[in-house]
Amino acid sequence: MTPLAAIQLRLEAQPVDYALLALYFALVLGIGTMARRSVSASLDFFLAGRALPAWVTGLAFISANLGAVEIFGMTANGAQFGIPTVHYYWIGAIPAMVFLGLVMMPFYYGSKVRSVPEFLLRRFGRFAHLVNALSFALAQVLIAGVNLYALATVVNLLLGWPLWVSVLAAAAIVLAYTTLGGLSAAVYNEVLQFFVIVAMLVPITLVGLHRVGGWDGLAARVRALNADAELQLHSWPGTNLTGIENAALSVLGIVFGLGFVLSFGYWTTNFAEVQRALAAKDMSAARRTPLIGAYPKALIVLVIVIPGMLAAVLSPELAAYKASGGTLNNGVTYNNAIELLIRDLLPSGMLGVAITGLLAAFMAGMAANVSSFNTVFTYDIWQSYVVRDRVDHYYLRVGRIATVAGCAIAVGTAFIASHYNNIMDYLQTLFSFFNAPLFATFILGMFWRRTSPVAGGVGLLVGTAAAVTIDQLNRHHVLHMSGQGPSFVAASAAFVMDIAVSVPLSLATAPKPDSELGGLVWSLTPRVRAEKDAWYRSPGLLAIGVLALATALSIVYW
């Protein structure tokens, strides 16, 4: 953050704004203190004792995703690319969340695993388990750094503190309540944070639309300022988003690279999300968790992407930056879209709500990363490979230490994010590295019982290497792609190479015996009659409803 940016973006908060902020922090720490009383065993700390109702885990599920990925990354995407950003929601999230609830949660929850890597341990053995545990732990501290960086920039703008001081202060807040109450503290704070985030986004969107004369006024301003306005005002073919000039290939990149590989890889295997469903009180609640979360996910896009578009036409600094193609050094980037709107549109009082909403979003995202990191580190690395067969309280203590270590590492990784003018580029790159090959391994392992343990581990390594190779070829201008197209192509390459290596390797090596695969492979898992429940709690009905909602919205913004 340059001095020029600090001058341009400094938010002039009044005492009432600071009072709202102080009240929020008191609530957050109070929830952490109360949650500590229920933590007496490691399962309480890491999975909230598997006792939470579906509506709590469902809102926490989506709130954990409303971190820097959404608030900075997607508003930045809205400012830069416009309406095509909706693909990250209606194609790039909803179908995968439905698949997780209907198909994968019965495997996860039914097997009583404590983490996604532990599922791999049971299905493939120690090699694939260790590869995934290490890669997941690395990914979470990198993504936690993104949330921490975003959180720190808000503190920097509000108080004028140097960025490094802001990073340390922000990390200390999240560390306090996560270490106190574990996952219960994180989840209940995420429910609170969801409503605070919505209370920030809705007024910004409404005030901004009023300022430009509604949707028609916004469209008119986009057309006046941008040569590619029609690409920004329609979701297809999304060539500005993918950086792929050919319309057919752009659609293929969105549908396969984003809608299938990246999306399913993220939502179905990312333990930071799955952990919330594993904390549910029973199988029905676990299955409904991602389905309940899918409804706000389908709608919240409208108050994230539209504010980004508003910032690009209402902020002279951002409009000038965009007109230059992102090369103008005027102290702002696309990442500043939401901050510029807050600065220009909201009065005192509402400013405090908005600032609190930003902090809530980044704290929710970082807490999700840290709570999943401490679980995987403790169960899947420390207990499995370093110190085994100790009493439960020992691993509870290790979990709290891992929480501190995760926050400390995130302080370092936060500064990596500062080098990107749109942090969504960085995040999608990470997802292509870590989630795409994991999804390929999961799909093979769950639906083809011949998939061998050796293939599981080697496939993960080869898939990751393929994604890294595509990324490096593009960075060194061997390939020529812009926007977020490189991450779509990298994810596709990771998925294809994982499958291409795993299939022949499985045929050439010994699989696990069928007797060890019950509950882990589709064809060897007994079908259990669903619990009798109220009709409106039916996972199938919830799935049909949210798919219909996403389809209707996609048609409206076609």
C-alpha positions as CSV (number, residue, x, y, z in Angstrom):
1,M,0.0,0.0,0.0
2,T,1.7,3.2,-1.2
3,P,1.5,6.5,0.6
4,L,-0.5,7.9,-2.3
5,A,-3.1,5.1,-1.8
6,A,-3.3,5.8,1.9
7,I,-4.0,9.5,1.2
8,Q,-6.7,8.7,-1.4
9,L,-8.4,5.9,0.4
10,R,-8.2,7.0,4.1
11,L,-11.7,6.5,5.6
12,E,-12.7,9.4,7.8
13,A,-14.3,7.4,10.7
14,Q,-16.2,9.2,13.5
15,P,-16.6,8.1,17.1
16,V,-19.9,6.3,16.3
17,D,-18.1,4.2,13.8
18,Y,-15.4,3.2,16.3
19,A,-18.1,2.4,18.8
20,L,-19.7,0.0,16.4
21,L,-16.4,-1.6,15.7
22,A,-15.6,-2.0,19.4
23,L,-19.0,-3.6,20.0
24,Y,-18.3,-6.1,17.3
25,F,-14.9,-7.0,18.7
26,A,-16.4,-7.4,22.1
27,L,-19.0,-9.8,20.7
28,V,-16.4,-11.8,18.8
29,L,-14.2,-12.3,21.8
30,G,-17.2,-13.0,24.0
31,I,-18.3,-15.8,21.7
32,G,-14.8,-17.2,21.8
33,T,-14.7,-17.1,25.7
34,M,-18.1,-18.8,25.9
35,A,-17.2,-21.5,23.4
36,R,-14.1,-22.3,25.5
37,R,-16.4,-23.7,28.2
38,S,-17.5,-26.5,25.9
39,V,-14.0,-27.6,24.8
40,S,-12.9,-30.5,26.9
41,A,-11.6,-32.9,24.2
42,S,-9.9,-32.6,20.8
43,L,-13.2,-33.4,19.0
44,D,-14.8,-30.4,20.7
45,F,-12.0,-28.1,19.6
46,F,-11.6,-29.4,16.0
47,L,-15.2,-30.4,15.1
48,A,-17.4,-28.7,17.7
49,G,-18.3,-32.1,19.1
50,R,-20.3,-32.9,16.0
51,A,-23.3,-31.3,17.7
52,L,-24.3,-28.2,15.6
53,P,-27.7,-27.8,13.9
54,A,-27.9,-27.5,10.1
55,W,-28.9,-23.9,9.9
56,V,-25.8,-22.9,12.0
57,T,-23.4,-25.1,9.9
58,G,-25.1,-23.9,6.7
59,L,-24.6,-20.2,7.4
60,A,-21.1,-20.9,8.7
61,F,-20.4,-22.9,5.5
62,I,-21.1,-19.9,3.3
63,S,-19.7,-17.3,5.7
64,A,-16.4,-19.1,5.8
65,N,-16.2,-18.5,2.1
66,L,-17.1,-14.8,2.4
67,G,-13.5,-13.8,3.0
68,A,-11.1,-12.0,0.8
69,V,-12.1,-14.4,-2.0
70,E,-15.5,-12.8,-2.1
71,I,-15.3,-9.2,-0.8
72,F,-12.0,-8.1,-2.3
73,G,-11.6,-10.7,-5.1
74,M,-15.1,-10.8,-6.5
75,T,-15.7,-7.1,-6.3
76,A,-12.3,-6.6,-8.0
77,N,-13.5,-9.0,-10.6
78,G,-16.8,-7.1,-11.0
79,A,-14.8,-3.9,-11.4
80,Q,-12.5,-5.4,-14.0
81,F,-14.7,-7.8,-15.9
82,G,-18.3,-7.0,-15.0
83,I,-21.2,-9.5,-15.2
84,P,-19.1,-12.6,-16.3
85,T,-18.0,-12.8,-12.7
86,V,-21.4,-14.4,-11.9
87,H,-20.0,-17.6,-13.4
88,Y,-18.0,-18.1,-10.2
89,Y,-21.4,-18.5,-8.4
90,W,-24.1,-20.0,-10.6
91,I,-21.8,-22.3,-12.6
92,G,-18.7,-22.3,-10.4
93,A,-20.3,-23.0,-7.0
94,I,-24.0,-24.1,-6.9
95,P,-23.7,-27.4,-8.8
96,A,-20.7,-28.4,-6.8
97,M,-22.3,-27.5,-3.5
98,V,-25.3,-29.7,-4.5
99,F,-23.0,-32.6,-5.4
100,L,-21.3,-32.2,-2.1
101,G,-24.5,-32.4,-0.2
102,L,-26.2,-35.2,-2.1
103,V,-23.2,-37.4,-3.1
104,M,-20.1,-36.8,-1.0
105,M,-21.3,-35.9,2.4
106,P,-22.7,-39.4,3.0
107,F,-19.1,-40.7,2.4
108,Y,-17.4,-38.0,4.6
109,Y,-19.9,-38.0,7.5
110,G,-20.8,-41.7,7.3
111,S,-17.1,-42.8,7.5
112,K,-16.7,-40.5,10.6
113,V,-13.4,-39.1,9.3
114,R,-12.2,-36.0,11.1
115,S,-10.8,-34.4,7.9
116,V,-10.6,-34.7,4.1
117,P,-7.0,-36.0,4.2
118,E,-8.1,-38.7,6.6
119,F,-10.6,-39.9,4.0
120,L,-7.7,-40.2,1.6
121,L,-5.8,-42.2,4.2
122,R,-8.6,-44.7,4.5
123,R,-9.1,-44.9,0.7
124,F,-5.5,-44.8,-0.6
125,G,-3.2,-45.3,2.3
126,R,-0.3,-43.2,3.8
127,F,1.4,-41.9,0.6
128,A,-1.6,-40.1,-0.8
129,H,-2.6,-39.0,2.7
130,L,0.7,-37.4,3.4
131,V,0.9,-35.7,0.0
132,N,-2.6,-34.2,0.5
133,A,-2.1,-33.3,4.2
134,L,1.1,-31.3,3.4
135,S,-0.3,-29.6,0.3
136,F,-3.5,-28.7,2.1
137,A,-1.7,-27.3,5.1
138,L,0.4,-25.1,2.8
139,A,-2.6,-23.9,0.8
140,Q,-4.5,-22.9,4.0
141,V,-1.7,-20.7,5.3
142,L,-1.3,-19.1,1.9
143,I,-5.0,-18.4,1.6
144,A,-5.1,-17.3,5.3
145,G,-2.4,-14.8,4.3
146,V,-4.7,-13.4,1.6
147,N,-7.5,-12.8,4.1
148,L,-5.1,-11.4,6.6
149,Y,-3.7,-9.0,4.1
150,A,-7.2,-7.8,3.1
151,L,-8.1,-7.4,6.8
152,A,-4.9,-5.4,7.5
153,T,-5.6,-3.0,4.6
154,V,-8.9,-2.1,6.2
155,V,-7.2,-1.4,9.6
156,N,-4.5,0.5,7.7
157,L,-7.2,2.7,6.0
158,L,-9.2,3.2,9.2
159,L,-6.4,4.0,11.6
160,G,-3.5,4.9,9.3
161,W,-1.2,2.3,10.8
162,P,1.6,0.9,8.7
163,L,0.6,-2.2,6.9
164,W,2.9,-4.5,8.9
165,V,1.4,-3.2,12.2
166,S,-2.1,-3.7,10.7
167,V,-1.2,-7.3,9.7
168,L,0.0,-8.2,13.3
169,A,-3.0,-6.5,14.9
170,A,-5.5,-8.3,12.6
171,A,-3.8,-11.7,13.2
172,A,-3.9,-11.2,17.0
173,I,-7.7,-10.7,16.9
174,V,-8.4,-13.9,14.9
175,L,-5.9,-15.8,16.9
176,A,-7.6,-14.9,20.2
177,Y,-11.0,-16.3,19.6
178,T,-9.9,-19.3,17.5
179,T,-7.4,-20.4,20.1
180,L,-10.0,-19.9,22.9
181,G,-13.0,-21.8,21.5
182,G,-11.8,-23.8,18.5
183,L,-14.3,-24.6,15.7
184,S,-17.3,-23.8,17.9
185,A,-16.0,-20.2,18.3
186,A,-15.2,-19.9,14.6
187,V,-18.6,-21.3,13.5
188,Y,-20.8,-19.2,15.8
189,N,-18.7,-16.1,14.9
190,E,-19.2,-17.0,11.2
191,V,-23.0,-16.9,11.7
192,L,-22.7,-13.5,13.3
193,Q,-20.3,-12.4,10.6
194,F,-22.7,-13.5,7.8
195,F,-25.4,-11.0,9.0
196,V,-22.8,-8.3,9.5
197,I,-21.5,-8.8,6.0
198,V,-25.0,-8.7,4.4
199,A,-25.7,-5.5,6.4
200,M,-22.6,-4.0,4.7
201,L,-23.2,-5.1,1.2
202,V,-26.9,-4.4,0.7
203,P,-26.8,-0.6,1.6
204,I,-23.7,-0.1,-0.6
205,T,-25.4,-1.7,-3.5
206,L,-28.7,0.2,-3.1
207,V,-27.0,3.6,-2.5
208,G,-24.7,3.0,-5.5
209,L,-27.5,2.0,-7.8
210,H,-29.5,5.0,-6.7
211,R,-26.5,7.3,-7.4
212,V,-26.2,6.1,-11.0
213,G,-29.9,5.8,-11.8
214,G,-30.5,2.1,-11.3
215,W,-29.4,-0.8,-13.5
216,D,-30.0,1.1,-16.7
217,G,-28.0,4.0,-15.5
218,L,-25.1,1.7,-14.5
219,A,-25.2,0.0,-18.0
220,A,-25.2,3.4,-19.7
221,R,-22.1,4.4,-17.7
222,V,-20.3,1.1,-18.5
223,R,-21.0,1.6,-22.2
224,A,-19.7,5.2,-22.0
225,L,-16.4,4.3,-20.4
226,N,-15.5,0.9,-21.9
227,A,-14.9,-0.3,-25.5
228,D,-15.8,-3.8,-24.4
229,A,-19.0,-2.8,-22.6
230,E,-21.2,-5.6,-24.0
231,L,-18.8,-8.2,-22.8
232,Q,-19.0,-6.6,-19.3
233,L,-22.8,-6.5,-19.3
234,H,-23.5,-10.1,-20.4
235,S,-22.3,-13.3,-18.8
236,W,-21.5,-15.1,-22.1
237,P,-19.1,-15.8,-23.7
238,G,-17.0,-14.3,-21.0
239,T,-13.9,-13.8,-23.1
240,N,-12.8,-10.8,-21.1
241,L,-12.8,-13.0,-17.9
242,T,-11.0,-16.0,-19.4
243,G,-8.6,-14.1,-21.6
244,I,-9.4,-16.6,-24.4
245,E,-10.4,-14.7,-27.5
246,N,-12.2,-17.6,-29.2
247,A,-15.8,-17.5,-27.9
248,A,-16.3,-21.3,-28.1
249,L,-13.1,-22.0,-26.3
250,S,-13.9,-19.4,-23.7
251,V,-17.2,-21.1,-23.0
252,L,-15.4,-24.4,-22.7
253,G,-12.9,-22.9,-20.3
254,I,-15.7,-21.6,-18.1
255,V,-17.8,-24.7,-18.2
256,F,-15.0,-27.3,-17.8
257,G,-12.1,-25.4,-16.2
258,L,-14.2,-23.4,-13.8
259,G,-17.6,-25.0,-13.6
260,F,-16.3,-28.6,-13.3
261,V,-12.6,-28.9,-12.3
262,L,-12.0,-25.8,-10.2
263,S,-15.5,-25.6,-8.7
264,F,-16.0,-29.3,-7.8
265,G,-12.3,-29.4,-6.7
266,Y,-12.8,-26.5,-4.4
267,W,-16.3,-27.1,-2.9
268,T,-16.1,-30.9,-2.5
269,T,-12.5,-31.4,-1.3
270,N,-11.7,-28.2,0.5
271,F,-11.6,-29.1,4.2
272,A,-12.0,-25.4,5.2
273,E,-15.6,-25.8,3.9
274,V,-16.3,-29.5,4.5
275,Q,-15.2,-29.1,8.2
276,R,-18.4,-27.1,8.9
277,A,-20.6,-29.9,7.6
278,L,-18.6,-32.5,9.6
279,A,-19.5,-30.5,12.7
280,A,-23.2,-31.1,12.1
281,K,-25.2,-33.1,14.6
282,D,-26.3,-35.9,12.3
283,M,-26.2,-37.2,8.7
284,S,-29.3,-35.2,7.6
285,A,-27.9,-32.0,9.0
286,A,-24.5,-32.7,7.4
287,R,-26.1,-33.2,3.9
288,R,-28.2,-30.1,4.3
289,T,-25.3,-27.9,5.3
290,P,-23.9,-27.1,1.8
291,L,-27.5,-27.0,0.4
292,I,-28.6,-24.4,2.9
293,G,-25.5,-22.4,2.2
294,A,-26.2,-22.6,-1.5
295,Y,-29.2,-20.3,-1.3
296,P,-27.4,-17.2,0.1
297,K,-24.5,-18.1,-2.2
298,A,-26.8,-17.8,-5.3
299,L,-28.1,-14.5,-4.2
300,I,-25.2,-12.7,-2.6
301,V,-23.4,-12.4,-6.0
302,L,-25.8,-9.5,-6.8
303,V,-24.5,-7.4,-3.9
304,I,-20.8,-8.3,-4.6
305,V,-20.4,-8.1,-8.4
306,I,-22.7,-5.0,-8.9
307,P,-20.7,-3.0,-6.3
308,G,-17.5,-3.8,-8.1
309,M,-19.1,-2.5,-11.4
310,L,-20.4,0.6,-9.5
311,A,-16.9,1.4,-8.2
312,A,-15.4,1.2,-11.7
313,V,-17.8,4.0,-12.9
314,L,-18.2,6.1,-9.7
315,S,-14.6,6.3,-8.6
316,P,-12.5,8.5,-10.8
317,E,-9.3,6.8,-9.6
318,L,-10.5,3.3,-10.4
319,A,-12.1,4.4,-13.7
320,A,-8.7,5.9,-14.8
321,Y,-6.9,2.8,-13.6
322,K,-9.2,0.6,-15.6
323,A,-9.0,2.8,-18.7
324,S,-5.2,2.3,-18.6
325,G,-5.6,-1.5,-18.7
326,G,-4.4,-1.8,-15.1
327,T,-1.0,-0.1,-15.8
328,L,-1.6,3.4,-14.3
329,N,0.2,3.9,-11.0
330,N,-2.3,6.2,-9.3
331,G,-2.4,4.4,-6.0
332,V,-5.4,2.2,-6.5
333,T,-6.0,-1.3,-7.9
334,Y,-9.1,-3.4,-8.5
335,N,-8.7,-4.7,-5.0
336,N,-9.7,-1.3,-3.7
337,A,-13.2,-1.3,-5.3
338,I,-15.2,-2.0,-2.2
339,E,-13.1,0.5,-0.1
340,L,-13.7,3.2,-2.7
341,L,-17.4,2.7,-2.6
342,I,-17.4,2.8,1.2
343,R,-15.4,6.0,1.2
344,D,-17.5,7.8,-1.4
345,L,-21.1,6.6,-0.6
346,L,-21.6,6.0,3.1
347,P,-22.1,8.5,5.9
348,S,-20.9,8.1,9.6
349,G,-22.7,5.3,11.3
350,M,-23.2,3.4,8.1
351,L,-19.4,3.7,7.6
352,G,-18.9,1.9,10.9
353,V,-21.3,-0.9,9.7
354,A,-19.4,-1.2,6.4
355,I,-15.9,-1.3,8.1
356,T,-17.2,-3.8,10.6
357,G,-18.6,-5.9,7.7
358,L,-15.2,-5.9,5.9
359,L,-13.4,-7.0,9.0
360,A,-16.1,-9.6,9.7
361,A,-15.6,-11.0,6.2
362,F,-11.9,-11.3,6.4
363,M,-11.9,-12.7,9.9
364,A,-14.4,-15.3,8.9
365,G,-12.2,-16.4,6.0
366,M,-9.0,-16.4,8.0
367,A,-10.7,-18.3,10.9
368,A,-11.9,-21.0,8.4
369,N,-8.3,-21.3,7.0
370,V,-6.7,-21.5,10.5
371,S,-9.3,-23.8,12.0
372,S,-8.9,-26.3,9.1
373,F,-5.1,-25.9,9.2
374,N,-4.9,-26.8,12.9
375,T,-7.1,-29.8,12.4
376,V,-5.2,-31.3,9.5
377,F,-1.8,-30.4,11.1
378,T,-2.8,-32.1,14.4
379,Y,-4.6,-35.2,13.2
380,D,-3.1,-35.8,9.7
381,I,0.5,-34.7,10.2
382,W,1.5,-34.6,13.9
383,Q,-0.6,-37.5,15.2
384,S,-0.1,-39.7,12.1
385,Y,3.6,-39.2,11.5
386,V,5.3,-37.4,14.3
387,V,3.9,-38.3,17.8
388,R,1.4,-41.2,17.9
389,D,-0.7,-42.8,20.6
390,R,-0.7,-40.0,23.1
391,V,-3.7,-39.0,25.4
392,D,-6.4,-36.8,23.9
393,H,-5.4,-33.7,25.9
394,Y,-2.0,-33.8,24.3
395,Y,-3.5,-33.4,20.8
396,L,-5.8,-30.6,22.1
397,R,-2.7,-28.7,23.2
398,V,-1.0,-29.4,19.9
399,G,-4.1,-28.0,18.1
400,R,-3.9,-24.7,20.1
401,I,-0.2,-24.4,19.3
402,A,-0.8,-25.1,15.6
403,T,-3.4,-22.3,15.7
404,V,-0.7,-19.9,16.9
405,A,1.8,-21.2,14.3
406,G,-0.8,-21.0,11.5
407,C,-1.5,-17.3,12.3
408,A,2.2,-16.6,12.5
409,I,2.9,-18.2,9.1
410,A,-0.1,-16.3,7.6
411,V,1.6,-13.0,8.7
412,G,4.4,-13.9,6.4
413,T,2.3,-15.1,3.5
414,A,0.1,-12.0,3.7
415,F,2.7,-10.0,1.9
416,I,2.6,-12.3,-1.1
417,A,-0.9,-11.2,-1.8
418,S,0.2,-7.5,-1.8
419,H,1.9,-8.1,-5.2
420,Y,-1.4,-8.8,-7.0
421,N,-3.6,-6.0,-8.4
422,N,-6.5,-8.5,-8.3
423,I,-6.1,-11.1,-5.6
424,M,-8.6,-13.4,-7.3
425,D,-5.8,-14.1,-9.9
426,Y,-3.6,-15.4,-7.0
427,L,-6.4,-17.4,-5.3
428,Q,-7.5,-19.1,-8.5
429,T,-3.9,-20.0,-9.2
430,L,-3.7,-21.6,-5.7
431,F,-6.9,-23.5,-6.3
432,S,-5.6,-24.9,-9.6
433,F,-2.5,-26.1,-7.9
434,F,-4.1,-27.8,-4.9
435,N,-7.8,-28.5,-5.5
436,A,-8.0,-29.6,-9.1
437,P,-5.7,-32.6,-8.9
438,L,-7.3,-33.6,-5.5
439,F,-10.8,-33.6,-7.1
440,A,-9.5,-36.0,-9.9
441,T,-8.1,-38.4,-7.3
442,F,-11.3,-38.3,-5.3
443,I,-13.6,-38.9,-8.3
444,L,-11.5,-41.9,-9.4
445,G,-11.2,-43.3,-5.9
446,M,-14.9,-43.0,-5.1
447,F,-16.3,-44.4,-8.3
448,W,-13.6,-46.8,-9.5
449,R,-12.6,-49.3,-6.9
450,R,-9.7,-50.5,-9.0
451,T,-7.9,-47.2,-8.3
452,S,-4.8,-48.2,-6.4
453,P,-3.0,-46.5,-3.4
454,V,0.1,-45.9,-5.6
455,A,-2.0,-44.2,-8.3
456,G,-3.7,-42.0,-5.6
457,G,-0.4,-40.5,-4.4
458,V,1.4,-40.3,-7.8
459,G,-1.7,-38.8,-9.5
460,L,-1.8,-36.0,-7.0
461,L,1.9,-35.1,-7.5
462,V,1.6,-35.2,-11.3
463,G,-1.6,-33.2,-11.4
464,T,-0.1,-30.5,-9.2
465,A,3.1,-30.5,-11.4
466,A,0.9,-30.0,-14.5
467,A,-0.9,-27.0,-13.0
468,V,2.4,-25.4,-11.9
469,T,3.9,-26.0,-15.4
470,I,1.0,-24.2,-17.1
471,D,1.3,-21.3,-14.7
472,Q,5.1,-21.0,-15.3
473,L,4.8,-21.3,-19.1
474,N,2.3,-18.4,-19.0
475,R,4.3,-16.3,-16.7
476,H,7.4,-16.7,-18.9
477,H,5.3,-15.9,-22.0
478,V,5.5,-19.3,-23.7
479,L,1.7,-19.3,-23.4
480,H,-0.2,-16.0,-23.9
481,M,-3.2,-15.9,-21.7
482,S,-4.6,-13.1,-19.5
483,G,-7.4,-12.6,-17.0
484,Q,-8.1,-15.8,-15.0
485,G,-7.9,-18.0,-18.1
486,P,-4.5,-19.4,-17.1
487,S,-5.9,-20.8,-13.8
488,F,-8.8,-22.4,-15.7
489,V,-6.4,-24.1,-18.2
490,A,-4.0,-25.1,-15.4
491,A,-6.8,-26.7,-13.4
492,S,-8.0,-28.5,-16.5
493,A,-4.4,-29.8,-17.2
494,A,-4.1,-30.9,-13.6
495,F,-7.3,-32.8,-13.7
496,V,-6.6,-34.5,-17.1
497,M,-3.0,-35.4,-16.2
498,D,-4.0,-36.8,-12.8
499,I,-6.6,-39.1,-14.6
500,A,-4.2,-39.9,-17.4
501,V,-1.5,-41.1,-15.0
502,S,-3.7,-42.7,-12.4
503,V,-5.7,-45.0,-14.7
504,P,-2.8,-47.0,-16.2
505,L,-0.9,-46.9,-12.9
506,S,-3.9,-48.4,-11.2
507,L,-4.1,-51.2,-13.8
508,A,-0.4,-51.9,-13.2
509,T,-0.4,-51.9,-9.4
510,A,-2.3,-53.7,-6.7
511,P,-5.6,-52.1,-5.5
512,K,-6.9,-52.3,-1.9
513,P,-9.0,-55.3,-1.3
514,D,-12.8,-54.8,-1.4
515,S,-13.1,-55.7,2.2
516,E,-11.3,-52.4,3.1
517,L,-13.3,-50.2,0.9
518,G,-16.8,-50.4,2.4
519,G,-18.1,-46.8,2.9
520,L,-15.3,-45.4,0.8
521,V,-16.3,-46.5,-2.8
522,W,-19.8,-45.9,-4.3
523,S,-20.3,-49.5,-5.5
524,L,-19.3,-51.0,-2.1
525,T,-21.3,-48.7,0.1
526,P,-24.7,-50.0,1.3
527,R,-27.5,-47.6,0.5
528,V,-29.0,-46.5,3.8
529,R,-32.7,-45.4,3.9
530,A,-32.9,-41.7,4.5
531,E,-34.0,-40.5,7.9
532,K,-37.7,-39.6,8.2
533,D,-37.8,-35.8,8.3
534,A,-40.0,-32.9,7.6
535,W,-40.6,-32.5,3.8
536,Y,-39.0,-29.1,3.7
537,R,-35.8,-30.5,5.1
538,S,-35.4,-33.0,2.3
539,P,-31.9,-32.7,0.7
540,G,-33.3,-33.6,-2.7
541,L,-35.9,-30.8,-2.5
542,L,-33.4,-28.3,-1.3
543,A,-31.1,-29.2,-4.2
544,I,-33.8,-28.9,-6.8
545,G,-34.8,-25.5,-5.5
546,V,-31.3,-24.0,-5.5
547,L,-30.5,-25.4,-9.0
548,A,-33.7,-23.8,-10.3
549,L,-32.8,-20.5,-8.6
550,A,-29.3,-20.5,-10.1
551,T,-30.7,-21.4,-13.6
552,A,-33.3,-18.6,-13.5
553,L,-30.7,-16.0,-12.4
554,S,-28.3,-17.2,-15.2
555,I,-31.0,-16.6,-17.8
556,V,-31.7,-13.1,-16.5
557,Y,-28.1,-12.1,-16.8
558,W,-27.3,-14.1,-20.0
